[in-house]
């Protein structure tokens, strides 16, 4: 008989007080956390503890319901290549959260485990239950009290604590993907990158790029849909919510900032929720469908930082995944 369980993580601040949880039923679930960790570490730990807790039933197939593309891709797509490269990514940079991933790799050995993505906050009973318990654990650590760890698996021996279950190190981003360095340089649309060299730019605003040649005026509904998504990403409430960002960013998201810095999805999700809030808006220029399910929006971002209004010209490529657009690529150029 297949064991079906949902696993989820939560971080209040990302990094900040963090929790994780897995749920099979109201009678079988477990939760934990740390005073300071990232959302991704909570997501990984939820799956790791689920594997360890069900070790006594390792002969039974396990279906893990997970709303984290990072966890699913790490385990099912990226891990074999990381291991071959000595736990380094394709660019040679060290893999983040290596200790948790190595423990996961060992726990998966010899197990029949399948992962299934479920959309977060969409009413899935097990996912909602895991999310609630993970957030409760994070809140407990925020309030400096012990979380409710739950009953665990019925009839199973208690899980023995290992090094990876203790407070994990908050690993820095790879050198090529630095964390924000000032209130004027958040990742994901680093609206005003203080390291960007604008000395070569002529005075005044840069000219607005024309629409791609040979294209008709973009359909109003496409412009409206993409502008709404861009404005969501500029909304401080969304930028501070790791889960909502997780749902809006494509698994292969990359941003090239005004200074030439490159941000991947993992670094963005780790850095942005704890970053500064910006008052910003999106002034659309053009939108075009590049291919079925792939669209590009050109626009000008206008933001106010420390009382100063500045702008950037921006290009975003959105790709449909499971019926919804997710941001695949973004690049911005600050205007003089």
LOBA-252844 format. One record per atom (N, C-alpha, C): residue in one letter; x, y, z. Coordinates in steps of 0.02 Angstrom, whole numbers, padded with zeros to 5 digits, always signed. Layout:
N
AXYZ ...
END
This chain:
336
X+00042-00060+00000 X+00000+00000+00000 X+00044+00063+00000 X+00029+00110-00043 X+00069+00171-00049 X+00055+00219+00009 X+00108+00244+00039 X+00103+00296+00090 X+00099+00363+00053 X+00048+00402+00067 X+00039+00467+00036 X+00048+00521+00090 X+00094+00566+00079 X+00108+00618+00129 X+00124+00684+00095 X+00106+00739+00127 X+00125+00805+00104 X+00182+00830+00148 X+00230+00865+00117 X+00287+00894+00153 X+00292+00968+00136 X+00306+01009+00187 X+00308+01081+00174 X+00356+01115+00223 X+00379+01174+00204 X+00423+01213+00246 X+00399+01285+00250 X+00422+01322+00300 X+00402+01391+00309 X+00458+01429+00342 X+00469+01491+00320 X+00519+01534+00353 X+00491+01604+00359 X+00495+01632+00418 X+00469+01699+00432 X+00526+01748+00425 X+00538+01771+00365 X+00593+01816+00352 X+00639+01789+00298 X+00648+01725+00295 X+00686+01689+00243 X+00754+01722+00227 X+00806+01715+00268 X+00805+01672+00327 X+00773+01707+00387 X+00751+01664+00433 X+00719+01686+00494 X+00695+01625+00531 X+00653+01634+00582 X+00625+01576+00615 X+00591+01531+00563 X+00608+01466+00565 X+00586+01421+00511 X+00555+01358+00539 X+00509+01330+00501 X+00477+01268+00521 X+00469+01221+00463 X+00458+01158+00477 X+00445+01107+00426 X+00394+01058+00454 X+00360+01024+00409 X+00310+00975+00431 X+00294+00927+00375 X+00277+00866+00394 X+00247+00818+00347 X+00183+00791+00378 X+00135+00775+00335 X+00070+00752+00360 X+00046+00694+00317 X+00029+00639+00351 X-00004+00583+00318 X-00079+00586+00334 X-00094+00602+00396 X-00163+00610+00419 X-00162+00651+00482 X-00220+00665+00510 X-00223+00702+00573 X-00193+00662+00631 X-00187+00597+00622 X-00159+00554+00674 X-00084+00541+00663 X-00060+00554+00603 X+00010+00541+00586 X+00041+00602+00552 X+00080+00639+00591 X+00114+00697+00564 X+00172+00716+00610 X+00218+00754+00585 X+00274+00776+00626 X+00297+00845+00602 X+00323+00884+00649 X+00345+00952+00633 X+00406+00969+00675 X+00443+01018+00651 X+00502+01042+00688 X+00526+01106+00656 X+00585+01128+00674 X+00611+01189+00644 X+00674+01213+00678 X+00690+01276+00667 X+00752+01305+00693 X+00740+01379+00707 X+00780+01409+00750 X+00774+01481+00762 X+00789+01523+00701 X+00831+01497+00655 X+00849+01535+00595 X+00868+01487+00539 X+00831+01491+00485 X+00845+01450+00426 X+00807+01479+00367 X+00814+01449+00309 X+00779+01473+00249 X+00719+01429+00234 X+00676+01455+00191 X+00617+01417+00170 X+00638+01352+00135 X+00689+01356+00092 X+00712+01297+00056 X+00738+01244+00105 X+00773+01265+00157 X+00797+01216+00206 X+00739+01183+00242 X+00686+01221+00256 X+00627+01191+00286 X+00594+01141+00240 X+00589+01157+00176 X+00559+01112+00127 X+00599+01047+00122 X+00665+01052+00120 X+00708+00993+00115 X+00702+00950+00178 X+00702+00984+00237 X+00700+00947+00299 X+00635+00910+00308 X+00580+00938+00283 X+00515+00904+00288 X+00517+00837+00252 X+00546+00836+00193 X+00551+00773+00155 X+00600+00726+00188 X+00656+00752+00212 X+00706+00709+00245 X+00677+00676+00307 X+00642+00714+00348 X+00614+00685+00409 X+00558+00635+00392 X+00522+00648+00339 X+00470+00601+00317 X+00502+00534+00298 X+00557+00537+00261 X+00591+00475+00241 X+00617+00438+00303 X+00645+00474+00350 X+00672+00441+00410 X+00616+00413+00454 X+00561+00450+00458 X+00506+00428+00500 X+00471+00366+00472 X+00473+00358+00406 X+00440+00300+00374 X+00489+00244+00358 X+00549+00248+00387 X+00600+00197+00373 X+00575+00127+00390 X+00535+00120+00443 X+00511+00054+00462 X+00462+00025+00411 X+00438+00068+00366 X+00392+00045+00313 X+00423+00058+00244 X+00489+00049+00240 X+00525+00065+00179 X+00506+00019+00121 X+00476-00038+00135 X+00455-00082+00081 X+00392-00057+00046 X+00358-00008+00076 X+00298+00019+00045 X+00317+00080+00002 X+00287+00087-00057 X+00299+00146-00098 X+00278+00210-00060 X+00313+00263-00074 X+00299+00327-00041 X+00285+00380-00094 X+00229+00414-00089 X+00212+00470-00132 X+00216+00534-00091 X+00262+00579-00111 X+00272+00642-00076 X+00239+00699-00114 X+00190+00731-00084 X+00157+00789-00114 X+00194+00851-00091 X+00217+00890-00138 X+00261+00946-00122 X+00245+01006-00166 X+00242+01066-00137 X+00229+01126-00177 X+00293+01164-00194 X+00351+01134-00179 X+00415+01166-00193 X+00448+01135-00255 X+00451+01174-00308 X+00486+01151-00368 X+00561+01142-00353 X+00587+01182-00308 X+00658+01177-00290 X+00673+01108-00262 X+00632+01083-00216 X+00644+01017-00187 X+00636+00962-00240 X+00583+00966-00279 X+00570+00913-00328 X+00625+00912-00381 X+00645+00970-00407 X+00698+00972-00457 X+00765+00950-00427 X+00778+00970-00365 X+00841+00950-00333 X+00847+00875-00330 X+00794+00842-00309 X+00796+00769-00298 X+00790+00730-00362 X+00747+00752-00408 X+00732+00711-00467 X+00772+00731-00529 X+00800+00793-00530 X+00835+00814-00591 X+00907+00834-00580 X+00921+00873-00529 X+00986+00903-00522 X+01036+00862-00482 X+01013+00824-00434 X+01059+00790-00388 X+01109+00744-00421 X+01090+00702-00470 X+01140+00659-00502 X+01199+00698-00532 X+01184+00754-00565 X+01237+00795-00593 X+01279+00829-00540 X+01248+00852-00486 X+01285+00882-00431 X+01334+00832-00401 X+01312+00771-00392 X+01355+00719-00362 X+01414+00705-00407 X+01401+00700-00473 X+01457+00686-00520 X+01508+00741-00519 X+01486+00802-00506 X+01531+00860-00506 X+01557+00876-00436 X+01550+00830-00389 X+01574+00842-00321 X+01532+00893-00285 X+01466+00890-00294 X+01418+00936-00264 X+01432+01008-00284 X+01444+01015-00349 X+01449+01082-00378 X+01401+01088-00437 X+01377+01149-00448 X+01330+01161-00502 X+01367+01164-00569 X+01329+01172-00623 X+01359+01172-00689 X+01410+01229-00697 X+01400+01284-00661 X+01447+01340-00666 X+01507+01333-00619 X+01511+01275-00584 X+01567+01262-00540 X+01558+01288-00470 X+01503+01323-00456 X+01491+01350-00390 X+01464+01295-00344 X+01479+01299-00278 X+01455+01248-00231 X+01378+01247-00228 X+01351+01188-00220 X+01279+01180-00212 X+01259+01203-00142 X+01206+01243-00137 X+01182+01264-00072 X+01146+01206-00037 X+01146+01208+00028 X+01110+01158+00070 X+01137+01088+00057 X+01202+01083+00046 X+01232+01018+00028 X+01220+00965+00081 X+01226+00983+00145 X+01220+00933+00198 X+01151+00901+00198 X+01100+00942+00192 X+01031+00916+00189 X+01022+00872+00127 X+01049+00894+00071 X+01041+00857+00008 X+01078+00790+00011 X+01136+00788+00042 X+01172+00725+00049 X+01134+00677+00094 X+01104+00703+00147 X+01064+00660+00191 X+01001+00635+00154 X+00972+00677+00113 X+00915+00656+00073 X+00935+00601+00024 X+00992+00610-00007 X+01016+00560-00055 X+01025+00492-00021 X+01052+00492+00039 X+01061+00430+00076 X+00994+00400+00097 X+00947+00442+00118 X+00882+00418+00141 X+00840+00390+00084 X+00851+00414+00024 X+00813+00391-00034 X+00839+00324-00061 X+00899+00307-00043 X+00931+00247-00071 X+00890+00184-00054 X+00871+00148-00105 X+00834+00085-00094 X+00760+00095-00082 X+00736+00157-00084 X+00665+00170-00072 X+00629+00183-00139 X+00566+00163-00142 X+00525+00179-00199 X+00486+00243-00182 X+00511+00299-00206 X+00483+00364-00188 X+00465+00403-00251 X+00406+00430-00253 X+00384+00471-00308 X+00363+00539-00281 X+00380+00592-00318 X+00363+00660-00298 X+00309+00687-00346 X+00261+00722-00317 X+00208+00753-00357 X+00200+00825-00335 X+00203+00871-00384 X+00195+00941-00368 X+00121+00957-00358 X+00107+00995-00305 X+00039+01020-00293 X+00045+01095-00284 X-00004+01131-00307 X-00003+01204-00300 X-00018+01223-00229 X+00025+01265-00201 X+00016+01288-00133 X-00044+01334-00125 X-00075+01333-00067 X-00132+01377-00051 X-00189+01369-00101 X-00199+01309-00124 X-00252+01296-00173 X-00305+01249-00145 X-00304+01238-00079 X-00355+01198-00047 X-00342+01123-00044 X-00282+01101-00063 X-00266+01030-00057 X-00261+01012+00018 X-00302+00966+00042 X-00306+00955+00115 X-00239+00938+00148 X-00202+00891+00119 X-00139+00872+00151 X-00088+00929+00146 X-00084+00962+00089 X-00037+01018+00082 X-00054+01074+00130 X-00117+01090+00137 X-00138+01142+00184 X-00121+01123+00256 X-00130+01059+00272 X-00114+01036+00340 X-00039+01041+00354 X+00001+01022+00305 X+00074+01026+00314 X+00096+01099+00319 X+00067+01142+00278 X+00084+01213+00279 X+00066+01243+00347 X+00008+01227+00373 X-00014+01254+00437 X+00033+01233+00493 X+00053+01169+00494 X+00097+01145+00547 X+00169+01171+00540 X+00192+01180+00478 X+00259+01208+00468 X+00261+01281+00490 X+00209+01318+00473 X+00207+01388+00493 X+00199+01394+00569 X+00161+01349+00599 X+00154+01350+00672 X+00221+01338+00706 X+00261+01293+00678 X+00328+01280+00706 X+00372+01341+00699 X+00370+01374+00640 X+00410+01434+00631 X+00388+01489+00680 X+00323+01495+00689 X+00297+01545+00736 X+00319+01531+00807 X+00321+01467+00825 X+00343+01448+00892 X+00415+01470+00904 X+00458+01458+00854 X+00528+01480+00862 X+00532+01556+00864 X+00489+01590+00825 X+00489+01663+00827 X+00470+01688+00896 X+00426+01652+00930 X+00404+01671+00997 X+00445+01638+01052 X+00498+01605+01032 X+00546+01574+01078 X+00515+01522+01123 X+00476+01479+01092 X+00447+01423+01128 X+00453+01360+01086 X+00447+01303+01118 X+00453+01239+01082 X+00392+01227+01039 X+00402+01204+00977 X+00344+01190+00934 X+00312+01124+00952 X+00251+01114+00929 X+00217+01049+00936 X+00246+01003+00883 X+00282+00952+00905 X+00316+00908+00857 X+00271+00855+00828 X+00211+00845+00856 X+00163+00798+00827 X+00175+00727+00851 X+00129+00681+00833 X+00133+00612+00855 X+00182+00569+00816 X+00201+00592+00756 X+00244+00550+00715 X+00205+00494+00682 X+00242+00443+00659 X+00211+00386+00625 X+00188+00335+00677 X+00127+00313+00671 X+00100+00265+00719 X+00142+00201+00719 X+00163+00181+00778 X+00200+00118+00785 X+00273+00122+00768 X+00297+00180+00746 X+00368+00186+00726 X+00410+00209+00784 X+00475+00191+00783 X+00521+00215+00834 X+00533+00290+00823 X+00546+00328+00876 X+00561+00399+00868 X+00622+00409+00823 X+00620+00462+00783 X+00676+00477+00739 X+00734+00503+00780 X+00793+00475+00769 X+00853+00497+00804 X+00879+00561+00772 X+00892+00611+00812 X+00916+00675+00785 X+00985+00666+00755 X+00995+00697+00697 X+01060+00697+00664 X+01084+00769+00657 X+01146+00776+00632 X+01173+00844+00625 X+01129+00887+00582 X+01101+00859+00528 X+01062+00899+00482 X+00997+00922+00511 X+00974+00890+00566 X+00911+00911+00597 X+00922+00968+00646 X+00984+00982+00663 X+00998+01040+00705 X+00998+01103+00662 X+01006+01159+00693 X+01002+01222+00656 X+01053+01222+00599 X+01030+01226+00536 X+01077+01225+00480 X+01112+01291+00471 X+01170+01288+00441 X+01205+01350+00426 X+01168+01386+00369 X+01164+01452+00374 X+01134+01490+00320 X+01190+01503+00270 X+01192+01461+00219 X+01246+01466+00171 X+01238+01527+00128 X+01293+01562+00112 X+01288+01619+00068 X+01274+01597-00003 X+01247+01643-00042 X+01238+01628-00112 X+01305+01619-00146 X+01304+01586-00203 X+01366+01578-00241 X+01395+01646-00256 X+01463+01651-00262 X+01494+01716-00271 X+01465+01756-00329 X+01443+01722-00383 X+01417+01758-00440 X+01346+01781-00429 X+01315+01762-00374 X+01247+01781-00359 X+01245+01810-00288 X+01271+01872-00279 X+01278+01899-00212 X+01211+01920-00183 X+01210+01923-00117 X+01151+01948-00083 X+01147+02023-00091 X+01089+02053-00080 X+01083+02125-00086 X+01132+02161-00041 X+01159+02218-00066 X+01209+02253-00027 X+01184+02319+00001 X+01125+02341-00020 X+01099+02403+00007 X+01025+02406-00003 X+00993+02454+00029 X+00921+02461+00023 X+00901+02479-00048 X+00948+02501-00089 X+00932+02518-00158 X+00947+02462-00206 X+00964+02403-00181 X+00981+02348-00226 X+00952+02282-00204 X+00887+02274-00207 X+00859+02208-00194 X+00865+02164-00255 X+00866+02098-00245 X+00864+02054-00303 X+00793+02050-00329 X+00785+02021-00387 X+00722+02019-00424 X+00701+02090-00440 X+00722+02112-00499 X+00712+02181-00522 X+00754+02227-00477 X+00820+02219-00479 X+00864+02262-00437 X+00858+02332-00466 X+00803+02365-00446 X+00780+02426-00479 X+00834+02480-00484 X+00873+02487-00433 X+00924+02539-00435 X+00989+02510-00407 X+01025+02477-00450 X+01087+02444-00431 X+01141+02497-00424 X+01164+02509-00362 X+01213+02562-00350 X+01279+02548-00383 X+01292+02484-00400 X+01355+02467-00433 X+01352+02476-00508 X+01293+02490-00536 X+01287+02498-00609 X+01324+02561-00630 X+01363+02556-00684 X+01400+02613-00710 X+01358+02651-00759 X+01333+02710-00740 X+01291+02750-00784 X+01330+02807-00815 X+01396+02809-00805 X+01435+02866-00828 X+01435+02873-00903 X+01425+02817-00939 X+01426+02821-01012 X+01359+02839-01041 X+01307+02843-00999 X+01240+02857-01024 X+01231+02932-01034 X+01199+02953-01088 X+01187+03024-01097 X+01137+03050-01046 X+01138+03115-01035 X+01092+03144-00987 X+01021+03135-01012 X+00973+03129-00964 X+00904+03120-00983 X+00886+03048-00989 X+00823+03034-01005 X+00799+02966-01009 X+00822+02933-01073 X+00833+02868-01070 X+00850+02830-01129 X+00790+02826-01174 X+00802+02817-01239 X+00746+02811-01286 X+00710+02746-01275 X+00644+02746-01286 X+00604+02687-01277 X+00613+02641-01337 X+00629+02577-01327 X+00639+02532-01383 X+00574+02522-01421 X+00579+02513-01487 X+00518+02502-01526 X+00492+02432-01516 X+00429+02421-01536 X+00403+02353-01535 X+00440+02312-01586 X+00447+02246-01576 X+00481+02204-01624 X+00451+02213-01693 X+00496+02217-01743 X+00474+02229-01812 X+00431+02172-01836 X+00382+02189-01878 X+00340+02138-01907 X+00285+02115-01862 X+00280+02143-01802 X+00229+02121-01756 X+00172+02171-01754 X+00112+02145-01745 X+00055+02190-01737 X+00054+02216-01667 X+00013+02266-01654 X+00006+02291-01586 X-00015+02234-01541 X+00013+02228-01480 X-00003+02171-01436 X-00076+02173-01415 X-00104+02115-01405 X-00174+02111-01383 X-00180+02140-01313 X-00234+02176-01302 X-00244+02209-01238 X-00244+02160-01180 X-00272+02100-01192 X-00276+02053-01136 X-00208+02026-01118 X-00162+02018-01167 X-00095+01995-01151 X-00057+02048-01112 X-00063+02112-01134 X-00030+02166-01098 X-00056+02169-01026 X-00122+02166-01019 X-00152+02171-00952 X-00130+02115-00907 X-00127+02054-00934 X-00108+01997-00892 X-00036+02002-00869 X+00010+02020-00916 X+00081+02023-00898 X+00095+02082-00852 X+00062+02139-00864 X+00072+02197-00821 X+00048+02182-00750 X-00008+02146-00745 X-00033+02128-00678 X+00018+02084-00641 X+00049+02037-00677 X+00099+01993-00647 X+00160+02033-00625 X+00182+02079-00669 X+00241+02120-00652 X+00226+02162-00590 X+00167+02191-00587 X+00150+02232-00529 X+00145+02191-00466 X+00125+02127-00472 X+00126+02084-00414 X+00197+02076-00388 X+00245+02069-00434 X+00315+02059-00413 X+00345+02124-00385 X+00316+02181-00402 X+00339+02244-00373 X+00303+02260-00308 X+00251+02223-00292 X+00212+02235-00231 X+00252+02211-00170 X+00264+02254-00121 X+00302+02234-00062 X+00273+02172-00027 X+00207+02166-00028 X+00176+02108+00005 X+00194+02043-00030 X+00202+02045-00096 X+00221+01985-00133 X+00296+01974-00127 X+00335+02027-00132 X+00408+02021-00127 X+00430+01995-00059 X+00389+02005-00008 X+00406+01981+00059 X+00378+01913+00074 X+00344+01881+00026 X+00312+01816+00037 X+00347+01764-00006 X+00390+01723+00024 X+00429+01674-00014 X+00384+01625-00052 X+00327+01608-00022 X+00283+01559-00055 X+00252+01588-00118 X+00230+01650-00116 X+00200+01681-00175 X+00252+01691-00229 X+00313+01708-00210 X+00367+01714-00259 X+00382+01646-00290 X+00380+01594-00250 X+00393+01526-00274 X+00342+01508-00328 X+00281+01531-00321 X+00229+01515-00370 X+00236+01557-00434 X+00267+01616-00429 X+00271+01660-00487 X+00335+01650-00528 X+00387+01623-00498 X+00451+01615-00533 X+00456+01546-00565 X+00479+01545-00627 X+00490+01482-00663 X+00547+01444-00629 X+00547+01377-00631 X+00602+01339-00600 X+00671+01359-00626 X+00675+01383-00688 X+00740+01403-00717 X+00748+01478-00721 X+00715+01515-00676 X+00718+01588-00677 X+00790+01614-00670 X+00805+01665-00711 X+00870+01700-00707 X+00856+01774-00717 X+00890+01816-00677 X+00887+01888-00687 X+00957+01915-00696 X+00966+01959-00745 X+01029+01995-00754 X+01015+02067-00733 X+01049+02088-00680 X+01037+02155-00653 X+01073+02209-00692 X+01059+02272-00673 X+01088+02329-00708 X+01164+02330-00704 X+01192+02302-00651 X+01265+02300-00643 X+01297+02241-00677 X+01256+02196-00706 X+01282+02135-00736 X+01281+02076-00689 X+01258+02087-00627 X+01253+02031-00580 X+01198+01983-00601 X+01209+01920-00589 X+01161+01868-00609 X+01130+01838-00547 X+01063+01834-00548 X+01025+01805-00492 X+00989+01744-00518 X+00998+01686-00486 X+00958+01628-00505 X+00898+01623-00458 X+00856+01575-00470 X+00794+01569-00432 X+00807+01557-00358 X+00854+01512-00343 X+00867+01494-00274 X+00892+01554-00234 X+00938+01592-00265 X+00965+01651-00230 X+00912+01703-00220 X+00868+01712-00269 X+00815+01761-00264 X+00766+01743-00208 X+00746+01680-00206 X+00698+01659-00155 X+00728+01663-00085 X+00794+01655-00081 X+00827+01658-00015 X+00837+01730+00008 X+00850+01776-00039 X+00869+01843-00020 X+00812+01893-00018 X+00765+01888-00065 X+00717+01941-00073 X+00669+01951-00015 X+00638+01897+00014 X+00589+01910+00067 X+00615+01950+00126 X+00679+01948+00139 X+00706+01986+00194 X+00732+02054+00174 X+00725+02071+00109 X+00751+02133+00083 X+00705+02192+00096 X+00727+02251+00075 X+00688+02311+00087 X+00627+02315+00042 X+00576+02350+00065 X+00516+02362+00023 X+00528+02424-00019 X+00505+02422-00081 X+00512+02478-00126 X+00444+02502-00150 X+00437+02567-00159 X+00377+02595-00188 X+00389+02600-00263 X+00358+02556-00302 X+00375+02553-00373 X+00313+02538-00414 X+00317+02554-00479 X+00262+02539-00525 X+00290+02520-00592 X+00245+02493-00635 X+00263+02467-00700 X+00226+02507-00754 X+00263+02539-00799 X+00233+02577-00854 X+00245+02537-00918 X+00195+02501-00944 X+00205+02456-01001 X+00223+02493-01065 X+00267+02461-01105 X+00286+02487-01170 X+00258+02443-01226 X+00270+02378-01222 X+00243+02332-01272 X+00244+02262-01245 X+00204+02219-01276 X+00203+02148-01260 X+00192+02109-01324 X+00223+02050-01328 X+00217+02009-01387 X+00224+01936-01367 X+00187+01893-01401 X+00193+01821-01391 X+00249+01796-01436 X+00303+01772-01406 X+00361+01748-01443 X+00350+01679-01473 X+00313+01638-01437 X+00297+01570-01457 X+00236+01549-01416 X+00204+01495-01435 X+00146+01472-01394 X+00166+01464-01321 X+00133+01502-01277 X+00147+01496-01206 X+00207+01535-01183 X+00239+01575-01226 X+00298+01615-01208 X+00286+01687-01230 X+00290+01734-01184 X+00276+01804-01201 X+00328+01850-01169 X+00340+01906-01203 X+00388+01956-01178 X+00352+02022-01165 X+00368+02052-01109 X+00342+02118-01092 X+00401+02167-01086 X+00397+02223-01121 X+00444+02278-01113 X+00409+02333-01074 X+00443+02361-01023 X+00411+02413-00984 X+00464+02455-00948 X+00441+02509-00920 X+00484+02552-00879 X+00462+02546-00807 X+00508+02531-00763 X+00493+02531-00692 X+00509+02599-00663 X+00464+02624-00622 X+00473+02688-00589 X+00468+02677-00514 X+00520+02695-00479 X+00522+02681-00407 X+00549+02740-00369 X+00531+02743-00306 X+00555+02796-00262 X+00596+02765-00205 X+00658+02787-00201 X+00704+02762-00150 X+00734+02822-00114 X+00723+02825-00048 X+00748+02880-00008 X+00727+02948-00036 X+00664+02951-00061 X+00637+03014-00085 X+00658+03031-00156 X+00699+02989-00188 X+00723+03002-00256 X+00686+02956-00305 X+00659+02985-00359 X+00625+02945-00410 X+00674+02928-00465 X+00680+02863-00480 X+00724+02841-00533 X+00688+02787-00573 X+00713+02774-00633 X+00679+02727-00676 X+00728+02681-00712 X+00702+02625-00737 X+00741+02577-00775 X+00698+02550-00832 X+00729+02533-00887 X+00696+02499-00941 X+00705+02424-00930 X+00651+02385-00940 X+00652+02315-00919 X+00620+02269-00971 X+00647+02209-00973 X+00620+02157-01018 X+00609+02094-00977 X+00549+02067-00980 X+00532+02006-00945 X+00505+01955-00994 X+00526+01893-00987 X+00499+01838-01027 X+00461+01791-00980 X+00397+01782-00996 X+00353+01740-00956 X+00335+01677-00995 X+00334+01620-00961 X+00318+01556-00992 X+00261+01522-00954 X+00213+01496-00991 X+00157+01461-00958 X+00180+01394-00931 X+00163+01382-00868 X+00176+01317-00835 X+00111+01297-00800 X+00085+01240-00818 X+00022+01217-00788 X-00033+01269-00794 X-00035+01303-00852 X-00089+01349-00866 X-00080+01420-00840 X-00024+01434-00806 X-00013+01501-00778 X+00056+01526-00798 X+00061+01591-00813 X+00126+01619-00830 X+00171+01621-00769 X+00235+01603-00780 X+00287+01609-00728 X+00347+01643-00759 X+00379+01686-00721 X+00435+01726-00747 X+00496+01682-00759 X+00519+01681-00822 X+00576+01639-00841 X+00641+01678-00843 X+00638+01741-00868 X+00698+01781-00876 X+00681+01855-00867 X+00727+01892-00837 X+00718+01964-00828 X+00784+02000-00834 X+00782+02058-00866 X+00842+02099-00870 X+00821+02172-00867 X+00860+02212-00831 X+00845+02283-00824 X+00905+02326-00838 X+00894+02386-00864 X+00946+02435-00877 X+00925+02501-00847 X+00963+02526-00799 X+00946+02588-00766 X+00952+02647-00814 X+00903+02692-00811 X+00906+02752-00852 X+00946+02806-00814 X+00981+02847-00853 X+01022+02899-00822 X+00978+02952-00790 
END
